[in-house]
Amino acid sequence: MRSTFTIALRYTIVTTIFLGIVYPLVITGLAQLTMRDKANGQLIKRNGVVVGSRIIGQAFTGPSYFHSRPSAAGTGNGYDATASGGSNLGPTNATLVNRVKGDVTTLQQENPGKAIPADMITTSASGLDPDISPASAEFQVPRVAKERKISEDELRQIVAHHTEGRQFGFLGEPHVNVLELNLDLKDHHPLPSEK
């Protein structure tokens, strides 16, 4: 019995050191050497200040910005990276139904008669999706172009520049990173308040 306990204790100590300390340090070191940007969260900086991450969505609410898809992560307007996750509300839940109805009404007023892309009214599983579909970007073009006082065709070209295709040509769907698109607009078509 005593030898079994000693073996178990030694095994626990050895595996804790190797799997709990050595392995994480080696993997962290390799990640820092081979893919520093990805290992550090793909942060985007402007004038030395972090303004966001390419891989974590954030809320944009002004009419001059492209809006992200709705988020149920955390409280308030969502996009709380410390509380990633969906709402877990069922399709017949009154809270979810009322939220979707409200979003549909708002979007129909913004763009009467146009079909609303599904990702404009549905949340992602993580609540932190940084991307929207090209259809969602197209839906928002008239509002953003009017606010930024640029032509819709010019804005469509900017959106097309920020549209990424399927990974390896067959994985996932085409998408537009909202933060990168909005930063491009702020840099090249700033509002007077953004200069």
Backbone bond lengths (Angstrom), bond angles and torsions (degrees), N, CA, C in turn:
res aa  C-N    CA-C-N  psi(-1)  N-CA   C-N-CA  omega(-1)  CA-C   N-CA-C  phi
1 M - - - 1.454 - - 1.529 110.80 -
2 R 1.336 115.15 -42.70 1.451 119.37 -178.78 1.536 111.00 -64.50
3 S 1.354 118.05 -40.79 1.470 121.31 -179.41 1.525 110.87 -67.76
4 T 1.313 118.14 -35.02 1.457 121.68 177.58 1.523 109.96 -65.06
5 F 1.311 116.24 -42.80 1.463 120.87 178.27 1.526 110.59 -63.40
6 T 1.317 117.47 -42.35 1.466 122.19 -179.75 1.525 110.58 -64.30
7 I 1.323 116.93 -43.07 1.464 121.02 178.17 1.536 110.15 -62.38
8 A 1.317 116.22 -45.23 1.461 120.67 179.97 1.524 111.21 -62.51
9 L 1.321 117.43 -41.56 1.466 122.11 179.33 1.533 110.58 -64.61
10 R 1.322 116.82 -45.17 1.473 120.68 179.02 1.529 110.54 -63.13
11 Y 1.319 115.84 -44.37 1.467 120.31 179.68 1.532 110.08 -60.62
12 T 1.310 117.04 -42.66 1.467 121.29 178.90 1.523 111.02 -62.03
13 I 1.312 117.16 -44.07 1.468 121.32 -179.63 1.532 110.32 -64.81
14 V 1.322 116.94 -47.22 1.467 120.86 -178.19 1.531 111.10 -63.58
15 T 1.328 117.22 -47.36 1.471 118.93 -179.21 1.529 111.48 -67.47
16 T 1.316 117.92 -33.97 1.464 120.60 176.94 1.522 110.47 -63.42
17 I 1.326 116.46 -44.31 1.470 120.09 -179.85 1.525 110.64 -65.39
18 F 1.337 116.87 -48.62 1.461 119.29 -176.65 1.526 113.46 -73.81
19 L 1.319 117.20 -46.35 1.461 119.58 -175.73 1.525 113.54 -87.90
20 G 1.314 116.12 -22.29 1.464 119.24 -178.68 1.518 113.85 -98.20
21 I 1.339 117.48 -19.60 1.467 120.07 -177.88 1.534 111.34 -124.60
22 V 1.320 117.09 -59.06 1.466 121.00 -174.12 1.531 111.49 -64.16
23 Y 1.314 117.61 -52.84 1.470 120.97 -177.35 1.535 111.62 -58.73
24 P 1.346 120.71 -50.19 1.472 119.43 178.60 1.534 112.79 -59.86
25 L 1.343 117.77 -37.57 1.458 119.55 178.83 1.528 111.45 -66.66
26 V 1.325 117.57 -40.67 1.467 121.22 178.79 1.532 110.31 -64.21
27 I 1.317 117.04 -47.12 1.471 120.74 -179.35 1.528 110.58 -64.26
28 T 1.330 117.31 -42.17 1.466 120.72 177.46 1.520 110.72 -61.98
29 G 1.331 116.96 -43.63 1.457 121.04 178.49 1.519 112.25 -62.28
30 L 1.332 116.98 -44.48 1.468 120.71 178.14 1.531 111.36 -62.64
31 A 1.313 116.20 -41.41 1.464 120.01 179.17 1.523 110.68 -63.69
32 Q 1.330 117.08 -40.37 1.463 120.41 179.22 1.532 111.12 -66.95
33 L 1.330 116.85 -34.07 1.462 120.46 179.57 1.521 112.91 -76.44
34 T 1.318 117.57 -38.89 1.463 120.62 -171.32 1.527 114.68 -99.31
35 M 1.322 118.56 -25.97 1.473 120.67 -177.36 1.527 110.48 -151.61
36 R 1.320 115.89 62.01 1.469 122.04 -174.98 1.533 112.53 -54.12
37 D 1.323 117.25 -46.38 1.460 120.25 -177.28 1.526 111.47 -60.05
38 K 1.330 116.98 -47.26 1.466 120.49 179.82 1.516 111.61 -67.51
39 A 1.320 117.55 -39.67 1.464 121.07 -178.69 1.523 111.82 -65.45
40 N 1.318 116.87 -25.32 1.461 120.86 -177.91 1.524 113.40 -102.01
41 G 1.327 117.47 16.33 1.463 120.86 172.28 1.514 115.83 92.14
42 Q 1.317 118.67 10.50 1.464 122.61 179.29 1.529 111.94 49.37
43 L 1.319 115.40 51.80 1.461 121.50 -177.74 1.524 110.91 -72.25
44 I 1.320 115.58 144.77 1.458 122.38 177.25 1.517 107.17 -111.40
45 K 1.334 115.79 127.13 1.466 121.11 -179.29 1.520 110.03 -115.47
46 R 1.306 115.15 146.03 1.456 123.23 171.62 1.523 106.79 -131.79
47 N 1.328 116.01 123.79 1.459 122.25 -178.75 1.527 111.58 53.14
48 G 1.336 116.02 39.78 1.459 121.26 176.97 1.519 114.82 79.00
49 V 1.322 117.82 2.43 1.464 122.27 -178.35 1.524 109.01 -111.80
50 V 1.317 116.93 131.93 1.462 120.93 177.29 1.526 108.66 -71.46
51 V 1.344 115.93 123.90 1.460 120.64 179.81 1.528 112.46 -107.43
52 G 1.323 116.74 -7.87 1.453 119.68 178.77 1.511 111.22 162.13
53 S 1.303 114.28 -169.84 1.457 122.09 -179.69 1.522 108.82 -130.34
54 R 1.324 115.84 144.70 1.458 119.81 178.04 1.528 111.89 -66.94
55 I 1.328 116.82 -20.85 1.465 119.62 -172.82 1.527 114.47 -111.78
56 I 1.335 117.86 3.18 1.461 121.20 177.01 1.522 108.26 -127.94
57 G 1.315 115.93 119.56 1.456 121.00 -178.20 1.510 112.72 -69.18
58 Q 1.313 114.88 161.57 1.455 121.20 174.75 1.519 108.67 -146.06
59 A 1.306 115.54 161.12 1.467 120.69 -176.16 1.522 110.53 -81.11
60 F 1.316 115.87 135.62 1.466 123.22 170.46 1.514 105.51 -123.79
61 T 1.321 117.29 125.71 1.455 119.14 -173.46 1.517 114.33 -118.20
62 G 1.303 118.98 -22.44 1.454 120.70 -177.55 1.521 112.30 -67.06
63 P 1.327 118.20 151.65 1.463 120.85 -178.77 1.532 113.29 -67.88
64 S 1.319 118.12 -16.24 1.467 121.04 -178.74 1.522 112.49 -89.13
65 Y 1.315 116.90 2.48 1.466 121.48 179.88 1.521 110.74 -117.16
66 F 1.332 115.16 151.63 1.459 119.89 168.63 1.525 106.80 -72.17
67 H 1.316 116.36 137.08 1.456 121.12 -177.65 1.525 110.42 -96.09
68 S 1.316 114.96 143.89 1.456 121.71 175.37 1.522 108.79 -76.00
69 R 1.315 115.95 169.93 1.458 118.06 175.01 1.533 108.97 -71.91
70 P 1.329 118.61 159.04 1.459 120.72 -179.31 1.530 111.33 -58.54
71 S 1.320 115.85 153.40 1.460 120.89 179.85 1.524 110.29 -129.34
72 A 1.322 115.98 140.08 1.468 121.76 175.53 1.527 110.36 -110.77
73 A 1.335 117.04 12.14 1.472 120.62 -177.95 1.520 109.84 -80.45
74 G 1.304 116.26 113.48 1.464 121.11 179.05 1.511 111.52 83.07
75 T 1.311 114.94 -163.05 1.463 120.78 -179.72 1.521 109.44 -105.64
76 G 1.306 116.74 174.64 1.459 120.27 179.85 1.518 110.80 74.37
77 N 1.341 115.42 -130.57 1.464 119.23 -177.42 1.519 112.91 -88.50
78 G 1.325 117.75 10.43 1.457 121.39 179.33 1.510 111.54 82.74
79 Y 1.318 116.35 -156.48 1.459 124.10 179.51 1.524 113.08 55.01
80 D 1.315 116.51 34.42 1.463 121.64 175.58 1.526 107.52 -92.58
81 A 1.338 116.49 105.89 1.471 120.93 -175.88 1.524 112.45 -64.50
82 T 1.320 117.96 -18.42 1.467 119.96 178.24 1.522 111.77 -84.59
83 A 1.334 116.61 -7.23 1.471 120.18 -178.47 1.519 110.04 -132.27
84 S 1.311 116.82 46.38 1.455 121.41 -177.80 1.521 111.07 -60.76
85 G 1.302 115.66 137.60 1.456 120.27 176.23 1.513 111.21 149.94
86 G 1.295 115.27 164.52 1.454 121.02 177.92 1.508 110.99 -82.48
87 S 1.312 115.74 179.32 1.467 120.42 -179.01 1.516 112.22 -81.44
88 N 1.327 116.87 -21.02 1.458 123.30 -175.15 1.530 112.66 61.78
89 L 1.327 116.66 21.05 1.464 120.33 176.83 1.525 108.86 -83.34
90 G 1.321 115.67 135.25 1.454 120.72 179.49 1.522 111.51 -73.55
91 P 1.323 118.16 162.80 1.464 121.65 -175.80 1.530 114.33 -63.31
92 T 1.325 118.22 -17.41 1.465 120.08 178.96 1.532 111.52 -105.04
93 N 1.322 118.18 4.91 1.455 121.64 179.78 1.528 109.68 -66.54
94 A 1.325 116.99 129.70 1.467 121.68 -175.70 1.524 112.45 -60.98
95 T 1.322 118.17 -36.93 1.465 121.37 179.51 1.528 110.42 -62.29
96 L 1.328 116.02 -46.24 1.462 120.30 179.28 1.528 110.91 -66.15
97 V 1.310 116.88 -45.79 1.467 120.89 -179.10 1.529 110.45 -59.51
98 N 1.332 117.31 -44.10 1.466 121.03 -179.63 1.526 111.67 -66.62
99 R 1.338 117.31 -38.60 1.465 120.41 178.54 1.517 110.67 -64.36
100 V 1.339 116.50 -44.81 1.461 120.52 179.73 1.530 110.55 -65.25
101 K 1.331 117.91 -42.93 1.467 120.77 178.14 1.523 110.96 -59.81
102 G 1.329 116.66 -42.84 1.468 120.76 178.37 1.522 111.52 -62.30
103 D 1.345 116.35 -43.68 1.468 120.51 178.66 1.525 110.79 -63.52
104 V 1.328 117.22 -42.42 1.464 121.39 179.91 1.529 110.13 -62.15
105 T 1.318 117.13 -44.72 1.468 121.25 179.63 1.524 110.54 -60.22
106 T 1.317 117.12 -46.56 1.465 121.47 179.62 1.518 111.04 -61.73
107 L 1.325 117.12 -45.23 1.459 121.19 -177.93 1.527 111.90 -69.23
108 Q 1.337 117.85 -34.05 1.461 120.61 177.48 1.525 110.98 -67.72
109 Q 1.331 117.02 -33.58 1.465 120.32 176.41 1.523 110.62 -69.72
110 E 1.324 116.13 -35.13 1.463 121.08 179.80 1.520 111.40 -69.08
111 N 1.318 116.53 -38.43 1.462 121.80 -173.94 1.524 109.68 -140.22
112 P 1.340 118.08 72.28 1.468 120.74 -175.04 1.531 112.83 -57.33
113 G 1.324 115.13 136.72 1.450 121.23 174.68 1.515 115.76 82.01
114 K 1.322 118.18 -6.86 1.466 119.88 179.55 1.511 110.60 -94.99
115 A 1.323 115.64 143.58 1.462 120.78 177.26 1.521 109.21 -67.79
116 I 1.312 116.20 136.67 1.459 121.61 -178.49 1.525 108.82 -91.28
117 P 1.341 117.72 122.34 1.466 119.82 177.49 1.525 110.82 -61.60
118 A 1.312 116.36 143.55 1.467 121.57 -175.77 1.524 112.77 -57.82
119 D 1.337 117.88 -36.93 1.463 118.28 -176.73 1.526 113.08 -75.39
120 M 1.329 118.45 -4.07 1.461 120.72 173.87 1.529 111.45 -80.23
121 I 1.335 116.45 -16.93 1.469 118.94 -177.10 1.529 113.27 -123.81
122 T 1.335 116.66 -5.50 1.467 119.52 179.77 1.523 110.31 -113.29
123 T 1.323 115.67 145.38 1.455 120.20 178.58 1.525 109.55 -87.36
124 S 1.332 115.12 158.04 1.461 118.96 174.90 1.525 108.90 -84.68
125 A 1.300 116.78 167.96 1.465 120.85 -178.50 1.520 111.59 -63.37
126 S 1.328 117.26 -35.85 1.465 119.95 -178.95 1.520 111.79 -86.81
127 G 1.333 116.68 -24.09 1.461 120.08 -174.25 1.518 111.93 79.12
128 L 1.324 117.65 2.08 1.467 121.62 -175.64 1.526 112.35 -125.31
129 D 1.316 117.55 23.86 1.456 121.55 -177.47 1.537 109.32 -63.89
130 P 1.338 117.55 122.19 1.472 119.80 -178.61 1.526 113.50 -83.30
131 D 1.332 117.22 -5.51 1.454 121.05 -171.70 1.521 112.37 -116.53
132 I 1.338 113.71 156.25 1.462 121.14 170.15 1.521 107.18 -125.57
133 S 1.307 115.99 164.93 1.458 120.38 178.17 1.529 109.30 -75.58
134 P 1.337 117.37 156.74 1.465 119.30 173.91 1.538 112.04 -56.68
135 A 1.334 117.25 -33.04 1.469 120.47 178.07 1.526 111.10 -64.70
136 S 1.337 117.42 -38.02 1.468 120.48 177.81 1.520 111.02 -67.90
137 A 1.328 116.24 -38.56 1.462 119.44 176.69 1.525 110.02 -64.11
138 E 1.328 116.72 -45.00 1.469 121.33 179.11 1.527 110.83 -60.01
139 F 1.322 117.44 -40.22 1.460 122.17 179.28 1.529 110.91 -59.43
140 Q 1.330 117.29 -33.39 1.465 121.63 -175.58 1.529 113.77 -91.13
141 V 1.328 117.11 -9.30 1.468 120.90 -176.49 1.532 113.08 -54.68
142 P 1.346 120.77 -48.24 1.472 119.01 -177.68 1.533 113.45 -58.37
143 R 1.326 117.14 -42.84 1.475 120.49 -179.63 1.521 111.48 -64.43
144 V 1.335 116.42 -49.02 1.465 120.48 -176.31 1.528 110.57 -67.47
145 A 1.323 117.77 -40.84 1.468 121.10 179.19 1.529 110.58 -61.54
146 K 1.322 116.52 -42.72 1.469 120.69 179.25 1.527 110.60 -63.19
147 E 1.320 117.52 -44.77 1.460 121.40 -178.28 1.526 112.38 -68.08
148 R 1.326 116.44 -36.93 1.472 121.19 -177.37 1.524 111.97 -90.45
149 K 1.332 116.30 -3.63 1.457 122.62 178.62 1.534 112.38 55.66
150 I 1.338 114.31 48.89 1.457 120.92 172.11 1.523 107.52 -128.12
151 S 1.308 115.92 161.53 1.467 118.29 -177.82 1.526 110.17 -72.10
152 E 1.315 114.66 151.65 1.464 119.84 178.37 1.524 111.01 -63.18
153 D 1.325 116.90 -36.69 1.472 120.09 179.73 1.528 111.00 -64.53
154 E 1.328 116.50 -41.64 1.466 119.72 178.08 1.530 110.38 -64.09
155 L 1.320 115.87 -41.22 1.459 119.74 179.28 1.527 110.88 -66.06
156 R 1.321 117.78 -37.50 1.472 120.65 176.84 1.529 110.91 -61.98
157 Q 1.325 117.42 -35.84 1.462 120.77 177.46 1.528 110.76 -65.94
158 I 1.337 116.64 -38.63 1.467 120.65 177.87 1.525 109.62 -65.85
159 V 1.327 116.32 -43.19 1.470 120.55 177.67 1.525 109.98 -61.49
160 A 1.335 117.06 -43.82 1.471 120.76 179.69 1.523 110.77 -61.07
161 H 1.332 116.58 -37.11 1.471 120.83 177.93 1.536 111.05 -63.20
162 H 1.325 116.76 -32.82 1.469 121.36 -178.11 1.531 113.15 -94.58
163 T 1.318 117.38 1.89 1.461 120.41 179.11 1.522 109.46 -84.09
164 E 1.322 115.38 123.31 1.466 121.21 177.98 1.519 108.74 -102.89
165 G 1.328 115.58 139.42 1.459 120.71 -179.87 1.524 111.77 -80.71
166 R 1.293 114.59 -171.21 1.464 121.02 178.17 1.523 109.47 -66.61
167 Q 1.321 115.84 142.00 1.460 120.36 177.79 1.525 109.46 -66.19
168 F 1.313 116.43 131.17 1.476 123.51 -177.10 1.530 112.16 58.83
169 G 1.330 116.82 16.21 1.450 120.97 177.83 1.517 116.00 83.65
170 F 1.341 117.70 -7.34 1.471 118.01 -178.39 1.531 114.31 -143.61
171 L 1.320 119.74 -9.48 1.465 121.20 -179.29 1.528 111.30 -96.46
172 G 1.315 116.12 133.19 1.454 120.88 176.96 1.510 112.76 75.24
173 E 1.318 115.03 -164.29 1.458 122.36 -178.34 1.528 109.21 -125.33
174 P 1.338 117.94 157.13 1.464 119.70 173.63 1.531 109.64 -58.15
175 H 1.327 116.71 145.67 1.460 120.07 -176.16 1.529 110.61 -152.36
176 V 1.336 114.48 163.30 1.457 122.60 179.95 1.529 107.26 -126.38
177 N 1.333 117.10 125.92 1.461 120.72 177.66 1.531 108.10 -78.53
178 V 1.315 117.00 117.37 1.464 122.73 -173.01 1.526 111.71 -66.49
179 L 1.316 118.25 -43.85 1.466 120.74 -178.54 1.526 110.70 -63.01
180 E 1.330 117.35 -47.39 1.464 119.81 -179.21 1.526 111.52 -63.33
181 L 1.329 116.94 -39.04 1.465 121.17 177.90 1.526 110.48 -63.73
182 N 1.319 117.58 -47.19 1.462 120.61 -179.06 1.525 111.80 -66.23
183 L 1.333 117.45 -36.39 1.467 119.65 177.29 1.524 110.74 -66.51
184 D 1.317 117.21 -38.05 1.466 120.71 176.64 1.531 110.11 -61.35
185 L 1.325 116.73 -43.90 1.469 120.11 177.94 1.520 111.10 -63.03
186 K 1.302 116.22 -42.07 1.470 120.54 -179.86 1.527 110.61 -64.57
187 D 1.337 117.23 -37.03 1.468 121.07 -179.58 1.525 112.52 -74.31
188 H 1.338 117.40 -41.11 1.463 120.39 -171.99 1.521 115.29 -105.97
189 H 1.313 117.32 -17.35 1.479 121.55 177.54 1.531 109.28 -138.52
190 P 1.326 116.26 60.25 1.469 118.94 -173.43 1.535 112.14 -72.28
191 L 1.300 113.76 149.09 1.462 120.29 169.50 1.524 107.46 -77.01
192 P 1.333 118.90 161.53 1.470 119.56 178.55 1.532 113.08 -55.27
193 S 1.325 116.14 -34.23 1.474 119.97 -179.90 1.527 113.18 -73.54
194 E 1.342 118.00 -13.97 1.455 122.20 -177.44 1.520 113.04 -98.45
195 K 1.318 117.05 -5.02 1.474 120.35 -177.14 1.517 111.40 -79.26
